[in-house]
Structures are given as structure tokens and as C-alpha cells.
Amino acid sequence: MAAAQAFSTEGMRPPDRLPFWNAGAAAIGGVEIEEMARCPFNGTVVRRTLGAAKIFRLGTSPHRAAWTSRLIRQSSEELPVRLCFQQSGRTILISDGVERVIEAGQWFMADGRRPFVSIHPETSSKIALQIPVDRLALAEADAVRKLAGGAPIGGAIARMLGGCLETAISDFSSDDDRLDSDLGETMIDFFRMAIRENLAGERRASMRDLTQERIRAFVRRNLGNPDLSVDLIARAMKCSKRYIHKLFSGDQTVSDYIWSLRLDRCRAVLSSPAGRDITLTQLAFDTGFSSSAHFSRTFRDKFGTPPKAFRARMLDVGSPADKRPAHEAASQLAAVD
């Protein structure tokens, strides 16, 4: 189960708080922060990983945060994008020379592909959903560039997403890593729909988007079915195969989406200690592959390493000599699943 991890500077000596926080944030590709107005920094973050999606709830004292060109160059992971909800306090976001004030009750977008500064002049709290930018279609990734640092994000999808995020990080529990992965995929789909809802002043998700989401939900529910195909989807949706192909034109094909989702689910299982004992053959058949050889080959093609070697690397905690000086913060924040 991908349990939530909490990390806090409460109870620490004031001089130790900022270095501790920044060292831990660096472990997950986070921003660098500075104190403001001689106010000793204090912060708490709760983090949960659901497959490719990450949820954060942050509460902080006044501070200034920067995502710099240096941090972008040093990032070893896919650069993230975040959709954030300001629960209390204000955030002053400065990106590309434009300054925007985000008030409590508003959503905003942060694009990890380019530098930005956020100023938090008072004690504040927010909840955020982070996903890798490569999970977005090209048009959606371009839209993030326009929306980040711009006017607050709105719409019904964002409001529904807020409730889902709060539940997922506070109340939801699962003993099934694959259920966690499915929940993460649902969060990513919400993220994408929120982007589309805000494009060009659009306030309603189009019928195309809603139908596409129905297809994605059907695929997620039936990933383990080796017969999952456009024919099966068309029969379930009571529409033609041609219409389904048209819905996905310009985006991933339906077949690409199915195999990508299967591989992402396998990666989530292999990354988790709970999946340590599952055999590769069992995992292959559970996720709809025709054979363990087919699974190993496609996994290696997508992630650059065979599944057996990937699991060994992800479950290897390393030696104490390899850890950073601020290892306690790094291990708490970098833990996944």
C-alpha cells in the first residue's frame, strides 16, 4: 500500500529547519526556499504516491521558494507539472516576468519545465497534484505553459478533483498496489480534463473528452483481460471502431494507451515492497500480456531495463555511505510506496 508519509520541522532547532527541509525537498526534485522577515521557517508536508501521480499537502510559515534553471538542469527525473489548490493564505507566483496573486480558494498551475518564484507572505496551506509532463498530450502540455503563472484555474472538474485529493491523502487506504495505481491514473485523467476545461475560456468538458474518459475508465477496469482491444471497447461503448480511433486521433492511439497503462501498472508493482514476491510470469498474465517474454521485452523497451533488474534496483536501499548528510529528511521524502 502506498501509505502517506509526513515530514515536519516541528520540534527542531530554528537554525536546523531550513537546511533539513531543503535537503529533503531536493530528494524529490523540490524547490529551494528562503526565510522571510527574520521569521524562522516551519513547515509540514504530507505526501502520497499513487502510481505516476503524487499528492502533497503543505503547511508553511512565510517564505520564498524558487524553482531555478540550475534545479531544472540537475533534475534526474521527468520534469513535473503541478495543479495546486490554495487552502489558506496567499501565494504570489512570478513566472516569465508576470506576477499573479493566488488567493485562498483558488487553483493555480506550476510548470516544472521553466523557472518560477513563489512568495508566501503569511502562514499558508495548499494541496497539490503532481504528474510527469510526459503523461500529457502535446496540446495539453502546451496549454500548461499558457496556464502556468496565469489566471487562476477554475471549473467543475477542478472542484471535483479537490475533493478527490483531500480524500486520497486523508482517508483512503488500500491493501492493493494496483488499486493505488488505478487511483493515480484517475487523478491524472482529472488533471488532463481540468486543463482542457480551461483552454480558450472553455467552461465545459466537451462530449469528445467525456467519451474519451469513459473509454479510459473501461480500459483501466479491464487491463488484465488479454482480449482487451478496440473491438471489445467498441462493443462495450456501443459505438463503431472508427469512432473510437477518431476520438484518439492526435493523441495516443487506443492500443498505445492500453500497453502504456499496463506497463505503468507493472512498474508500480515492481517498485513496491508488497510486490517483492510476485513472479514476473504472474504479473505478466495479471496485466494482460500474452507471455512473460512479451512482458519483459516491452518493459525493457519502454523503461530501458528488464523488469527483474528494475525490481532489484528499486528495492535496493543502498549502503549508509551512499546517503546524503541529511539522510533522515531525504529518506522520508523520497520514499515511494
C-alpha distance (Angstrom), angle and dihedral (degrees) to the residues before:
residue distance angle dihedral
M1 . . .
A2 3.79 . .
A3 3.79 97.0 .
A4 3.79 119.3 -168.2
Q5 3.81 116.3 -102.9
A6 3.80 122.2 -145.6
F7 3.79 124.2 -152.8
S8 3.80 124.9 -178.2
T9 3.79 142.9 166.3
E10 3.82 91.6 -147.0
G11 3.80 111.9 132.4
M12 3.81 94.4 16.7
R13 3.80 124.6 122.5
P14 3.83 108.9 -96.2
P15 3.85 93.9 -118.7
D16 3.82 90.2 54.9
R17 3.79 98.6 49.1
L18 3.79 102.4 77.2
P19 3.85 96.5 45.4
F20 3.80 89.9 45.9
W21 3.80 92.9 50.5
N22 3.81 95.2 45.0
A23 3.81 92.4 47.6
G24 3.79 90.9 52.4
A25 3.80 93.3 44.3
A26 3.80 90.2 52.0
A27 3.80 89.1 59.7
I28 3.82 90.1 65.0
G29 3.80 97.5 35.5
G30 3.78 94.0 -98.6
V31 3.80 132.7 161.9
E32 3.80 125.6 -87.7
I33 3.80 115.5 -115.5
E34 3.80 137.4 -157.9
E35 3.79 130.1 -163.1
M36 3.80 120.8 -110.1
A37 3.79 133.1 -142.9
R38 3.81 94.0 -0.9
C39 3.78 88.9 -67.3
P40 3.83 111.6 145.7
F41 3.77 108.2 -120.9
N42 3.78 120.9 -110.7
G43 3.77 125.6 178.7
T44 3.78 144.6 165.3
V45 3.80 127.5 -168.2
V46 3.78 130.8 -176.6
R47 3.79 113.7 -163.0
R48 3.78 133.0 -172.9
T49 3.80 128.9 -178.1
L50 3.80 119.1 -148.9
G51 3.78 107.9 179.1
A52 3.80 107.8 -69.2
A53 3.82 92.6 -10.6
K54 3.80 126.1 83.4
I55 3.79 126.6 -163.8
F56 3.80 123.3 -157.8
R57 3.79 133.3 -173.3
L58 3.81 111.9 -168.0
G59 3.78 132.3 -173.5
T60 3.81 116.4 -176.9
S61 3.78 143.7 166.7
P62 3.85 119.3 -123.4
H63 3.80 111.5 -54.8
R64 3.79 146.4 138.1
A65 3.82 120.1 -116.7
A66 3.80 128.4 -166.0
W67 3.79 133.0 -166.6
T68 3.80 100.7 -164.4
S69 3.80 137.7 -169.7
R70 3.80 87.7 -109.7
L71 3.81 91.9 56.6
I72 3.80 90.2 48.2
R73 3.82 91.2 52.3
Q74 3.81 91.7 47.0
S75 3.80 95.2 48.1
S76 3.80 110.8 117.4
E77 3.81 94.6 -169.6
E78 3.78 135.8 62.6
L79 3.81 107.1 -71.6
P80 3.80 110.3 -104.1
V81 3.78 135.4 -135.7
R82 3.79 121.1 -151.0
L83 3.77 134.2 -156.3
C84 3.83 107.4 -158.1
F85 3.80 133.1 -168.5
Q86 3.81 115.9 -153.9
Q87 3.80 104.2 -139.5
S88 3.81 97.9 176.4
G89 3.79 138.1 -5.0
R90 3.81 123.2 18.0
T91 3.79 137.4 -75.1
I92 3.80 121.0 -153.2
L93 3.80 105.6 -155.8
I94 3.82 119.5 -162.4
S95 3.81 117.0 -170.8
D96 3.82 129.5 155.4
G97 3.80 89.5 -4.8
V98 3.81 93.3 -57.4
E99 3.81 119.9 118.7
R100 3.79 122.2 -154.0
V101 3.80 130.1 178.6
I102 3.80 114.8 -140.6
E103 3.79 111.8 -158.3
A104 3.80 128.2 -157.9
G105 3.80 110.1 -76.8
Q106 3.81 95.2 32.6
W107 3.81 132.9 110.9
F108 3.79 124.0 -139.0
M109 3.80 138.5 178.9
A110 3.84 127.1 -124.5
D111 3.82 118.3 -164.2
G112 3.82 113.7 -153.9
R113 3.82 91.9 -163.9
R114 3.79 92.4 77.7
P115 3.82 136.5 35.0
F116 3.78 122.8 -91.0
V117 3.80 140.1 164.3
S118 3.79 125.8 -141.1
I119 3.79 122.2 -165.1
H120 3.80 120.3 -160.6
P121 3.83 106.7 -167.4
E122 3.80 95.2 -178.7
T123 3.78 140.6 23.6
S124 3.78 105.6 -65.6
S125 3.78 144.6 169.5
K126 3.78 134.1 -154.7
I127 3.79 142.0 168.6
A128 3.79 121.0 -139.9
L129 3.79 141.3 -171.4
Q130 3.82 115.5 -149.4
I131 3.80 125.7 -167.7
P132 3.82 134.3 169.2
V133 3.79 111.8 -96.1
D134 3.81 90.3 -128.7
R135 3.82 88.6 71.0
L136 3.81 89.3 68.9
A137 3.80 126.6 84.1
L138 3.82 114.5 -117.1
A139 3.80 93.0 -102.3
E140 3.81 90.8 49.9
A141 3.82 92.6 48.2
D142 3.81 89.3 51.3
A143 3.81 89.7 49.0
V144 3.82 90.4 54.2
R145 3.82 88.6 58.8
K146 3.81 89.2 55.3
L147 3.79 95.6 43.2
A148 3.81 98.3 43.7
G149 3.78 110.3 95.3
G150 3.78 90.5 5.0
A151 3.78 133.9 100.8
P152 3.81 116.8 -31.9
I153 3.79 116.4 -82.9
G154 3.79 115.7 -110.7
G155 3.78 142.8 169.3
A156 3.77 141.4 96.3
I157 3.80 94.2 -76.3
A158 3.81 91.7 58.6
R159 3.81 90.6 49.5
M160 3.80 91.8 51.8
L161 3.79 90.4 46.1
G162 3.81 90.4 54.9
G163 3.79 91.9 60.1
C164 3.81 91.7 46.1
L165 3.80 92.6 51.6
E166 3.79 93.1 48.5
T167 3.80 91.9 50.1
A168 3.81 93.9 44.5
I169 3.79 94.3 53.6
S170 3.82 98.0 37.0
D171 3.78 112.1 31.2
F172 3.78 112.5 8.2
S173 3.80 118.5 101.6
S174 3.79 131.1 172.0
D175 3.79 138.4 178.8
D176 3.82 91.4 -156.7
D177 3.81 120.0 81.8
R178 3.78 90.0 -162.6
L179 3.81 90.1 57.6
D180 3.82 87.8 52.7
S181 3.80 89.2 51.6
D182 3.81 91.3 49.7
L183 3.80 90.4 50.2
G184 3.81 89.3 51.4
E185 3.81 90.4 51.8
T186 3.80 89.2 51.8
M187 3.82 89.7 52.5
I188 3.82 90.1 50.8
D189 3.80 90.4 51.1
F190 3.82 89.6 50.5
F191 3.81 88.5 50.6
R192 3.80 91.3 52.5
M193 3.80 93.0 46.5
A194 3.82 90.9 49.9
I195 3.81 88.8 54.5
R196 3.80 93.0 49.4
E197 3.79 91.6 45.8
N198 3.78 90.2 57.5
L199 3.81 98.0 44.8
A200 3.81 114.9 116.9
G201 3.80 92.8 -11.4
E202 3.80 92.1 -57.3
R203 3.81 110.4 161.6
R204 3.75 100.0 -179.9
A205 3.78 130.3 56.6
S206 3.80 107.7 -118.2
M207 3.78 123.3 -117.2
R208 3.81 87.6 -111.6
D209 3.81 91.0 57.3
L210 3.79 93.8 45.6
T211 3.81 92.5 48.6
Q212 3.79 90.6 47.2
E213 3.81 89.2 52.0
R214 3.82 90.4 51.3
I215 3.80 88.6 54.1
R216 3.81 91.9 48.2
A217 3.81 90.5 50.4
F218 3.82 90.7 50.0
V219 3.81 90.5 50.2
R220 3.82 91.8 50.6
R221 3.80 91.2 51.4
N222 3.81 92.7 49.6
L223 3.80 103.6 38.5
G224 3.80 92.4 119.6
N225 3.82 92.2 56.6
P226 3.84 108.0 99.6
D227 3.83 88.4 -157.2
L228 3.80 92.8 60.3
S229 3.80 105.2 131.8
V230 3.79 144.2 133.4
D231 3.84 88.5 -85.5
L232 3.81 92.1 55.1
I233 3.81 92.3 45.5
A234 3.81 92.2 48.5
R235 3.81 91.4 52.6
A236 3.81 91.6 48.0
M237 3.83 93.4 46.8
K238 3.85 91.8 42.2
C239 3.79 92.6 -128.6
S240 3.81 138.4 106.6
K241 3.79 125.8 -82.3
R242 3.80 87.8 -124.6
Y243 3.81 90.8 58.7
I244 3.82 91.8 51.0
H245 3.82 91.5 50.1
K246 3.82 88.3 49.1
L247 3.82 91.7 51.7
F248 3.80 90.2 56.9
S249 3.81 97.3 41.0
G250 3.81 111.3 126.6
D251 3.81 89.8 18.6
Q252 3.80 130.2 65.4
T253 3.78 113.3 -46.6
V254 3.78 114.6 -112.5
S255 3.80 90.2 -108.7
D256 3.81 92.0 50.5
Y257 3.80 89.9 50.1
I258 3.82 92.5 51.1
W259 3.81 94.5 49.9
S260 3.79 93.5 41.7
L261 3.80 90.8 52.5
R262 3.81 92.0 47.4
L263 3.79 91.3 51.9
D264 3.81 92.6 46.5
R265 3.80 90.0 51.9
C266 3.81 90.8 49.9
R267 3.81 90.5 49.1
A268 3.82 90.4 52.4
V269 3.83 91.5 51.5
L270 3.81 93.5 46.4
S271 3.82 90.7 48.8
S272 3.79 93.0 55.6
P273 3.82 127.3 82.5
A274 3.82 86.2 -138.2
G275 3.81 88.5 65.5
R276 3.80 94.6 50.9
D277 3.81 95.1 105.7
I278 3.81 100.9 41.3
T279 3.80 112.1 107.7
L280 3.78 119.5 -125.4
T281 3.80 89.8 -121.5
Q282 3.80 91.8 54.1
L283 3.80 91.6 46.7
A284 3.81 90.6 48.9
F285 3.81 94.2 53.2
D286 3.83 93.3 40.4
T287 3.81 89.3 58.8
G288 3.78 99.0 43.9
F289 3.82 103.6 -97.2
S290 3.80 117.3 145.4
S291 3.82 93.7 -133.9
S292 3.78 142.7 -6.7
A293 3.81 89.3 -107.3
H294 3.82 91.1 55.4
F295 3.80 89.5 48.2
S296 3.82 94.0 48.9
R297 3.79 92.9 47.9
T298 3.82 96.4 49.0
F299 3.82 92.4 42.3
R300 3.81 90.6 53.1
D301 3.82 91.5 46.5
K302 3.81 92.3 54.2
F303 3.81 102.5 36.9
G304 3.81 101.4 27.0
T305 3.81 96.7 -121.3
P306 3.84 135.3 70.3
P307 3.82 115.3 -99.9
K308 3.81 93.7 -113.8
A309 3.81 92.4 54.6
F310 3.82 91.1 42.4
R311 3.82 92.3 55.2
A312 3.81 91.6 47.1
R313 3.79 91.0 52.2
M314 3.81 95.3 45.8
L315 3.82 93.6 48.7
D316 3.81 95.0 44.6
V317 3.81 106.6 101.0
G318 3.83 93.0 -166.8
S319 3.79 129.8 -139.1
P320 3.82 125.5 -59.5
A321 3.81 89.5 -114.5
D322 3.82 89.7 63.8
K323 3.80 94.1 56.9
R324 3.78 126.3 98.7
P325 3.83 120.6 -110.6
A326 3.77 90.5 -105.6
H327 3.78 90.7 51.7
E328 3.78 96.0 147.9
A329 3.80 92.9 61.4
A330 3.77 93.5 41.1
S331 3.78 94.5 50.2
Q332 3.79 93.2 48.0
L333 3.78 94.5 49.1
A334 3.80 98.8 36.0
A335 3.81 96.0 50.6
V336 3.79 111.7 115.5
D337 3.79 122.6 -164.4
